[in-house]
Amino acid sequence: MTPFPHASLFTPHSSRITPSLHLPVRLGNATFDTRHRTALTMSADRLEQLKTFHEEDPEDPFTRYALAQEHLKHDNASRALALFEELVETDPDYVGTYYHLGKLYERLDRTDDAIDTYAQGIEVAREEGTQKDLSELQDAKLKAEGVGFD
């Protein structure tokens, strides 16, 4: 059993979490076939479902992470920022958060915050032994500092 009850909404890609449309999709106690209209193929439907999951279990880090990502897709950077910052505080071992929070800081022209966030994520990735995350965070930090390669 996955520690994240709604994790079947997403599948790992690289070491980050990205949306998946594999069949069937399991959401809580419901299973949806993505070929049907009731499936979460539209971002607005997915956002509403994630909001429901968040209301049911506001402490679930995966739901907060997925909700933050979905808010970014809807150009709601302030809500995504609040969720990512909350995740770093409450679930500091959730290493994928650091990359996305750092990128959001960069998008908001908060480069110093991005660099600090990448540095924190690098430490967590080292502790967790997640080499791919470590590499991605180091690369992002170097680019934010202006010394990375494009």
ABEGO torsion letter per residue (X at the ends): XBABAAAAABBBBEABBBBBABOBBBBEABBBBAABAABBABAAAAAAAAAAAAAABAABAAAAAAAAAAAAAAGBAAAAAAAAAAAAAABAABAAAAAAAAAAAAAAGBAAAAAAAAAAAAAAAAAAGBAAAAAAAAAAAAAAAGABBX
